[in-house]
Amino acid sequence: MFPPRLRRHLALAAAAVGTVVLAGCSTTVMDLKNGDCLNLPAELDLTTSAEFSVGSVEKVECSKDHQAEVIAVLDLETPEDKDFPGVEVLWDRAAKQCMERFEEYVGQPLEESSLEVLPLLPSEESWEQAGDREGLCVAYLTTGKANTTFKNYR
């Protein structure tokens, strides 16, 4: 069973796909990599949204103020996936991987951390049309910002 904090935030990101704005250049969210630091859109309210799409995020150096960091890139496809497996199936896969990766990256269990975790999963459209099969585990602060990596964050 997954902690309620993880379950809530995983469900919130179920349809996430979008672009990243980086110093005048843009790239897709799925092009982010492990260790990238970012700020989530100001209008994104993780406490009330049931499902959302991410249109853009601000990617920043980890030494600059930021609220989130990619802690894992997830392979969400299995050999049985001929079509989009569905949000709940992807959510289950991401939940397990994010729990394992969170503790490895941050250095403590989610339940003991001041950070939350937000998985970004490909939408059905992105899965079918763009071939997106990867998701991201993003650790983030609910309040304030950090100017250091979340690797071994205390």
Contacts in CASP RR format, 6 or more apart in sequence:
PFRMAT RR
TARGET T0000
AUTHOR 0000-0000-0000
METHOD contacts of the structure
MODEL  1
MFPPRLRRHLALAAAAVGTVVLAGCSTTVMDLKNGDCLNLPAELDLTTSA
EFSVGSVEKVECSKDHQAEVIAVLDLETPEDKDFPGVEVLWDRAAKQCME
RFEEYVGQPLEESSLEVLPLLPSEESWEQAGDREGLCVAYLTTGKANTTF
KNYR
2 10 0 8 1.000
2 95 0 8 1.000
2 96 0 8 1.000
2 99 0 8 1.000
3 99 0 8 1.000
3 110 0 8 1.000
3 111 0 8 1.000
5 110 0 8 1.000
5 111 0 8 1.000
5 116 0 8 1.000
5 117 0 8 1.000
6 95 0 8 1.000
6 98 0 8 1.000
6 99 0 8 1.000
6 110 0 8 1.000
6 117 0 8 1.000
7 95 0 8 1.000
9 46 0 8 1.000
9 116 0 8 1.000
9 117 0 8 1.000
9 118 0 8 1.000
9 119 0 8 1.000
10 91 0 8 1.000
10 94 0 8 1.000
10 95 0 8 1.000
10 98 0 8 1.000
10 117 0 8 1.000
10 118 0 8 1.000
10 119 0 8 1.000
11 50 0 8 1.000
11 51 0 8 1.000
11 91 0 8 1.000
12 46 0 8 1.000
12 49 0 8 1.000
12 50 0 8 1.000
12 51 0 8 1.000
12 52 0 8 1.000
12 118 0 8 1.000
13 52 0 8 1.000
13 54 0 8 1.000
13 118 0 8 1.000
13 119 0 8 1.000
13 120 0 8 1.000
13 121 0 8 1.000
14 51 0 8 1.000
14 87 0 8 1.000
14 90 0 8 1.000
14 91 0 8 1.000
14 121 0 8 1.000
15 51 0 8 1.000
15 52 0 8 1.000
15 53 0 8 1.000
15 87 0 8 1.000
15 121 0 8 1.000
15 123 0 8 1.000
15 124 0 8 1.000
16 29 0 8 1.000
16 52 0 8 1.000
16 53 0 8 1.000
16 54 0 8 1.000
16 119 0 8 1.000
16 120 0 8 1.000
16 121 0 8 1.000
16 122 0 8 1.000
16 123 0 8 1.000
17 28 0 8 1.000
17 29 0 8 1.000
17 30 0 8 1.000
17 53 0 8 1.000
17 54 0 8 1.000
17 120 0 8 1.000
17 122 0 8 1.000
17 123 0 8 1.000
17 125 0 8 1.000
17 126 0 8 1.000
17 132 0 8 1.000
18 28 0 8 1.000
18 29 0 8 1.000
18 30 0 8 1.000
18 53 0 8 1.000
18 54 0 8 1.000
18 55 0 8 1.000
18 56 0 8 1.000
19 26 0 8 1.000
19 27 0 8 1.000
19 28 0 8 1.000
19 29 0 8 1.000
19 55 0 8 1.000
19 56 0 8 1.000
20 26 0 8 1.000
20 27 0 8 1.000
20 28 0 8 1.000
20 29 0 8 1.000
20 31 0 8 1.000
20 32 0 8 1.000
20 38 0 8 1.000
20 56 0 8 1.000
20 57 0 8 1.000
20 58 0 8 1.000
20 59 0 8 1.000
21 56 0 8 1.000
21 57 0 8 1.000
21 58 0 8 1.000
21 59 0 8 1.000
22 58 0 8 1.000
22 59 0 8 1.000
26 56 0 8 1.000
29 54 0 8 1.000
29 55 0 8 1.000
29 57 0 8 1.000
29 120 0 8 1.000
29 136 0 8 1.000
30 120 0 8 1.000
30 122 0 8 1.000
30 126 0 8 1.000
30 132 0 8 1.000
30 134 0 8 1.000
30 135 0 8 1.000
30 136 0 8 1.000
32 38 0 8 1.000
32 59 0 8 1.000
32 70 0 8 1.000
32 73 0 8 1.000
32 136 0 8 1.000
33 70 0 8 1.000
33 73 0 8 1.000
34 70 0 8 1.000
34 71 0 8 1.000
34 72 0 8 1.000
34 73 0 8 1.000
35 62 0 8 1.000
35 69 0 8 1.000
35 70 0 8 1.000
35 71 0 8 1.000
35 149 0 8 1.000
35 151 0 8 1.000
36 59 0 8 1.000
36 69 0 8 1.000
36 70 0 8 1.000
37 59 0 8 1.000
37 60 0 8 1.000
37 61 0 8 1.000
37 62 0 8 1.000
37 64 0 8 1.000
37 66 0 8 1.000
37 68 0 8 1.000
37 69 0 8 1.000
37 70 0 8 1.000
37 149 0 8 1.000
38 57 0 8 1.000
38 58 0 8 1.000
38 59 0 8 1.000
38 60 0 8 1.000
38 66 0 8 1.000
38 67 0 8 1.000
38 68 0 8 1.000
38 69 0 8 1.000
38 70 0 8 1.000
38 138 0 8 1.000
39 57 0 8 1.000
39 58 0 8 1.000
39 60 0 8 1.000
39 66 0 8 1.000
39 67 0 8 1.000
39 68 0 8 1.000
39 145 0 8 1.000
40 54 0 8 1.000
40 57 0 8 1.000
40 67 0 8 1.000
40 68 0 8 1.000
40 118 0 8 1.000
40 140 0 8 1.000
41 54 0 8 1.000
41 55 0 8 1.000
41 56 0 8 1.000
41 57 0 8 1.000
44 52 0 8 1.000
44 54 0 8 1.000
46 116 0 8 1.000
46 118 0 8 1.000
46 142 0 8 1.000
51 87 0 8 1.000
53 123 0 8 1.000
54 120 0 8 1.000
57 68 0 8 1.000
60 66 0 8 1.000
62 69 0 8 1.000
62 147 0 8 1.000
62 148 0 8 1.000
62 149 0 8 1.000
63 147 0 8 1.000
63 148 0 8 1.000
64 147 0 8 1.000
65 145 0 8 1.000
65 146 0 8 1.000
65 147 0 8 1.000
66 145 0 8 1.000
66 146 0 8 1.000
66 147 0 8 1.000
67 140 0 8 1.000
67 141 0 8 1.000
67 144 0 8 1.000
67 145 0 8 1.000
67 146 0 8 1.000
68 118 0 8 1.000
68 138 0 8 1.000
68 139 0 8 1.000
68 140 0 8 1.000
68 141 0 8 1.000
69 138 0 8 1.000
69 139 0 8 1.000
69 140 0 8 1.000
69 149 0 8 1.000
69 150 0 8 1.000
70 136 0 8 1.000
70 137 0 8 1.000
70 138 0 8 1.000
71 101 0 8 1.000
71 102 0 8 1.000
71 105 0 8 1.000
71 106 0 8 1.000
71 117 0 8 1.000
71 137 0 8 1.000
71 138 0 8 1.000
71 139 0 8 1.000
71 150 0 8 1.000
72 97 0 8 1.000
72 98 0 8 1.000
72 101 0 8 1.000
72 102 0 8 1.000
72 105 0 8 1.000
72 136 0 8 1.000
72 137 0 8 1.000
73 134 0 8 1.000
73 135 0 8 1.000
73 136 0 8 1.000
74 93 0 8 1.000
74 94 0 8 1.000
74 97 0 8 1.000
74 98 0 8 1.000
74 101 0 8 1.000
74 119 0 8 1.000
74 134 0 8 1.000
74 135 0 8 1.000
74 136 0 8 1.000
74 137 0 8 1.000
75 133 0 8 1.000
75 134 0 8 1.000
76 90 0 8 1.000
76 93 0 8 1.000
76 94 0 8 1.000
76 121 0 8 1.000
76 122 0 8 1.000
76 133 0 8 1.000
76 134 0 8 1.000
76 135 0 8 1.000
77 133 0 8 1.000
78 85 0 8 1.000
78 93 0 8 1.000
83 128 0 8 1.000
84 124 0 8 1.000
84 127 0 8 1.000
84 128 0 8 1.000
86 124 0 8 1.000
87 121 0 8 1.000
87 124 0 8 1.000
90 121 0 8 1.000
90 122 0 8 1.000
91 119 0 8 1.000
91 121 0 8 1.000
94 119 0 8 1.000
94 121 0 8 1.000
94 135 0 8 1.000
94 137 0 8 1.000
95 119 0 8 1.000
97 137 0 8 1.000
98 117 0 8 1.000
98 119 0 8 1.000
98 137 0 8 1.000
99 110 0 8 1.000
101 137 0 8 1.000
102 109 0 8 1.000
102 110 0 8 1.000
102 113 0 8 1.000
102 115 0 8 1.000
102 117 0 8 1.000
102 137 0 8 1.000
102 139 0 8 1.000
103 109 0 8 1.000
103 110 0 8 1.000
105 139 0 8 1.000
105 150 0 8 1.000
105 151 0 8 1.000
106 113 0 8 1.000
106 115 0 8 1.000
106 139 0 8 1.000
106 150 0 8 1.000
106 151 0 8 1.000
106 152 0 8 1.000
106 153 0 8 1.000
107 152 0 8 1.000
107 153 0 8 1.000
108 154 0 8 1.000
110 116 0 8 1.000
110 117 0 8 1.000
113 153 0 8 1.000
114 141 0 8 1.000
115 139 0 8 1.000
115 140 0 8 1.000
115 141 0 8 1.000
115 150 0 8 1.000
115 153 0 8 1.000
116 139 0 8 1.000
116 140 0 8 1.000
116 141 0 8 1.000
116 142 0 8 1.000
117 137 0 8 1.000
117 138 0 8 1.000
117 139 0 8 1.000
117 140 0 8 1.000
118 137 0 8 1.000
118 138 0 8 1.000
118 139 0 8 1.000
118 140 0 8 1.000
119 135 0 8 1.000
119 136 0 8 1.000
119 137 0 8 1.000
119 138 0 8 1.000
120 135 0 8 1.000
120 136 0 8 1.000
120 138 0 8 1.000
121 135 0 8 1.000
122 130 0 8 1.000
122 131 0 8 1.000
122 132 0 8 1.000
122 133 0 8 1.000
122 134 0 8 1.000
122 135 0 8 1.000
126 132 0 8 1.000
127 133 0 8 1.000
139 150 0 8 1.000
139 153 0 8 1.000
146 153 0 8 1.000
END
